[in-house]
Amino acid sequence: MITVKDLLKSAAASTVVVSPKDTVYRALQLMAENNVGAVMITEGGRMVGIFTERDYCRKVILMGRSSLNTPIEEIMTRKMITVGPSQPLEECLELMTRYRIRHLPVQDGEKLIGLVSMRDVMTMMISIKEDRIQRLENYILGAEYQH
């Protein structure tokens, strides 16, 4: 069973953090620089929100707000679905599907230890499935068979 902790060890998972007083524009800059679709908002080492591409579309663009002078705390999502490091990747995918979200903050107790995206989860799961298929093919066709 592959867990969130295993995913966080890989190079795929990346967490970008901003403060509540930072502007939406600053968050967007960091998202572009790091090629991520969400940033975590922390204050005093405590997770207080998440800001996603979807938040930008719905709460800034569609509301006619300016990203240059809107503090992230005014539009961030405060109520978050989180996971722990020992949760299986399958559970992450179930949560993302059920709540129609693409990012899950990872907490160990009260501490933010990462952020996983649907792409991170799917990439890891596909890799695992491909490896299983390869091993089954080798087993069925004989140990000397290699692609």
N, C-alpha and C positions, 0 to 999 in steps of 0.2 A: 504494500500500500504506500503510495507516494503522498507525502504531506506538504502542507504549506511551507514548513521549514525547509524541505528539500528544494522547493521552488525558489525560496529566498536565497539559498546558497548558490543558485545558478546565476549567470550573468544577465538573464532575461529580466528579472525583477528590478525595478528602479523606483526610489522614493524621493520626491522633491517636496521640500517643506517651505512654507512662507508664514509670515505672521499675520494676524488679523488686520493690522493697520496697513499692510502692503496694499497697493492698488491692484485692481483687476489686470491692468496692463502689465504690471510686473509679473504677476502669476502667468499671464499668457506668454511673456518673454521666456520665462523659465521652462514652460511647457514646450515651447518651440525648440529651445536650445537642447533640451534633454529628450526630445521626441517622445513625450508622454501625453496622455489625455486627461491627466488629473494631477492636482497637487494637494498635499495635506496642509491644514492650517493648525499650527501649534502655538501655544502661549504658555510660557514658563515650563516648557517640557511636557505639557499636557495637550493631548489632541482635542481640538475644539470644533473642527469642521473639515469638510472636503470641498474642493472646487473642481468641477469637471467641464469638459467642452459643452455638455448639455446645459449646465448652469449658465454658461456664457451666452448660449443661444437664447435660452428662455428668460433669463433674468437681467441681461444687459441689452442685447441687440433688440429683442422684441419689446422691451420696455422703454426703448429710446434713451438708455443711459450711456454715459461715456466711460470707457474702460480706463481712460487716463486719470480720472479723478474720483472713481468709485472705490471705496475701501472694500477689500475682499470680505470683511466681516458682515457687510450689509447684504451680500448675496450668496454667501457660502451655504452649503447644506449642513445643518447642525445634527440632524438625526441620521446616524449612520448605522449600517449593518456591518458588523466586524467579525473577523474570524481569529482563531488562535493558531499558533504554530503547529500544533499537533493535528489539526483538522485535515482530513483527506481532501485531495483536489476535487474529487467527485462532489463532495458537499459544497465546495466553493461554487462549482458550476450550477448546482441546484439552487443555491441562494441567488446567484446572479440572474438565473432564469426566472425564478419566482418573483423577485423584486424588480426585475427589469433594470438592472444596474450592470455596469461594466467594470467597476473597481471595488475592491474590498480592502479596507485598512486591516492590518494585522497587528493585534495587540497581545502582549505577554503581560498579563495582569492589567495594569493601567498604562503601561509603556507602549508607545507606538514603535514597532520594530520593522515595519515595511508596508508596502502597498502592492497588491497583486491585481493585474488586469485580466480581463477575459482572454485577451490574446496570450498573455503569459501562461494561463491555465491550459488553454487549447493547444498551444505549441508543445508544452510538456506532455500533455496527454497523447497527442498525435505521435510524438517521438517514442513514447512508451509502447503504444500500439504497434508502430512500425517495427520496433525491436522484437516484440512478441511474435509478430508475423514472420520475421526473418528466422527466429529461433525455431518456430514450428516448421517452416519450410525445410530448414536444415535437418531437423529431426525426421521428418517424413521422407525426404529425398536422400538421406544419408549424411553423415558428418562431413564427407569430402565435398558435398555440393556447396558452392558459394556463388552468390550473384556476381 
